[in-house]
Amino acid sequence: MFDTRLRQALAGPLDTAARQLDRVWITPDRLTLAGLVLGLASAVLAAAQWWWIALATWLLSRLMDGLDGPLSRLRAAAGGRHNPAGGFLDITADFVVYGATVIGVGIGSLQSPASLGGWLPFACVVFAYYINGAAFLAFSSIAEGTGHRMDDGRSFSFLGGLAEGAETIAVHSLWLVIPQHASVIAAGWAVVVALSAGHRIVTGYRTLRRPVD
């Protein structure tokens, strides 16, 4: 919901950081993989109830994820070859990290005697992510072949919704800050993601039904 405005606000700082990182041995794909490793580490740390270290690792993971795109565009502007494999790797890594961190927080919070709730809210979040991801990727794939592509600088045609990257980062951070309430947060988040998935399904269907100009 806030991704477009947040991307605009952070474009300058991220582009500046990308220029600082523009070294031969640093590539967009390596930043993506660094974000993946850090995200998986955050999930393991959350499962072990090392909440604050998990939070720091999670935020660093998302920073790496935010820098791979600007660095890729910087290289392309300098005459480099655009490689769609980077976009594929990026979205795949995101889905792996999102799912892993939900499971990690679920395991950690259920082990805590102060936890409120059980495992079901976390299962609902993963299920909602599954529906959301299916709608998002199916639309993007079909849009590419039918001329309905939405170009906002990303590798995929992205359908906006209530639950986007900014909201996901915020919620995943919140339940690492107050893990005793993680199940309650997960229950509310599952509803938001499910509503977002429904919105994407309806919007995607209507968009693909429209004739291409």
N, C-alpha and C positions, 0 to 999 in steps of 0.2 A: 504493500500500500504506500509505503514511503520511499521505495527504492529509487524512483526517478528523481525525486528532490534530493535524496541523500547522495546519489551518484553525481548530480550536478554540483552539490556542495563540496564533495570530496575529490572531484576531478582534478582540481589544481594541485592539492597536496599529494595525491597519489601519482600524478604525472611527474611532480618534482622528485618524489621518492624513487620512481622508476628510472629517472635520469641518473640519480645517484647510484642505483644498482646496475647500471648498464655496463657490465663487464663481460668479457668473453666467456668466462666460466659460469656466469649466472644466466640462465635461460628461463623463459616463461614456464616451460614444462618442469624445470627443476623447482621453481617456486610453487607450482601446483603440487608436485610430489612432496615438498616440504610441508605444505599445508595439510596434505593427506596424513603424513606421518604424525604431525603435531596434533591433528584432530583425533587420530586413533589413540595417541598417548593421553589426550585429555579424557577419553572414554575410560581407559584403564585406570587413570588416576581417580576419576569419579567413582568407579566401582570399588576402589580401595579406600574411598572416603577421604582422599586428600583434596578437599574441595577447593581451597584457594589456589593451590598449584594447578589443579584442573582448570580453574577459571582463567588463569594467566596463559596456560597452554592453549586453551580454546580461543582466546582473543588473538593470540599470536598466529594461530592457524588461520583464522579469518583474515588477518592482515596479509598473510602470504597469498591467500585466495584473492584478495583485492588488488594485489600488485601484479599478478601474472598478466592480466588483460592490458593494463597500461604499458607494461614493458613490451608486450607483443605488438601493440599499436605503434610504439616508439620505434621498434625495429623495422616494422613495415613502412613507416614514413621515411625511414632512412634508406629505403631501397631493398629491404629484406623481403624474402618470399613468405607470403601468408600460407600457413600450414593449418588446415582444418583439424588436424589430429589434436592440436592443442585445445580446441574447444571441446572436442569429445572427451579428452582426458579431464578437463576441468569439471564438466558437469557430472561425469562418473565419480570423480573424487568427492564432489559435494554430496552426492547421494550416499556414498559410503560413510562419510564423516557424520552426516546428519543421523543416519540410522544407528551408527555405533555409539554416538554420544547419548542418544535416547536410552539405549540399552545399558550403557555404563552408569548413567544417573539412576536408572531404575534399580540396578543391582545395588548400588551404593546406598540409596535411600531406604531400600527394603531391609538392609542390614542394620539400620540405625533404630534404636529403641524409641527415639523421639519422632520417628516418621509418622505422618498422618496419611493413611491410605494404603493401597496395595499395588499390585502389578498391572491391573487392568487398564488404568489411565495411560500407562506407557505403551501397552499393546495397541491401544486406540490411536495414539499418536503415530506409531509406526504404520498402522493400517491407513490412516489419513494421508500420511506421506506417500504411501504406495499409490493411492488413488490420484493424489495431486500430481505426482510425477508421471503417471501414466497419461493423464490428460494433457499435461504440459508437453511431453515428448511426442505424443501422437499428433497433437496439433502442429508442432514445429515440423515434423517429418512431412505431413500432408501439405502444409502450407508451402514448403519449399518446392513441391512438385506441381502445385496448382496456381502459382502466382499470387498467393495470399501472404507472402512473407512480410513480417513486421521487422524493419531494420532499425535497431536502436544502438548499433555498435557491437552487439553481442553476437556470438556464433549461432544462436538459436532465435527463432521467432518467439518472443516471450509474451505470454498472456499475463497481464497484471492480475492482482487479487488481494484479498485481505492479508494473506500470509505470504510474504516475500522474504528476501534475504535479510533485510534489516530487522524485521520482526522476529525471524528465526534466531538471529544472533542475540537479540535482546532477551528472548524467552529462555534460550539455552544458558545464557549468562545468569539470569535470575534464579533458576533452580539450583545453580551452583553456589549462589550467595546464600539462599535460604533452603538448603536441601531438606529440612524437616517438613517443608510444605511442597516439596517437588511433585508429589502425587496430585495435590490439588491444582497446582499450576498446569500439570500435564493434562488433567481432565479438561480444564478450560481451553488449553491450547489445541487439544484434539478437536474440540468443537469449532474453533476458529479455522483450523486447517481444513476440516471437512466442508465448512461453508465456502472457503476459498476454492476448494476442489469443485464443488457444485457450480460456483460462479464460472470457473474456467471451462467446465464442460458445456454449459449453456452458451457462453460467449464464443467459445471455439466453434461450436456447431453452427451458430448463427453467422459467424464470420465466413466459414467455409461454404455456406449456402449462398452467400452473396456473389454475384458475377464479378469477375475481375475486370477492372477498367482497361 
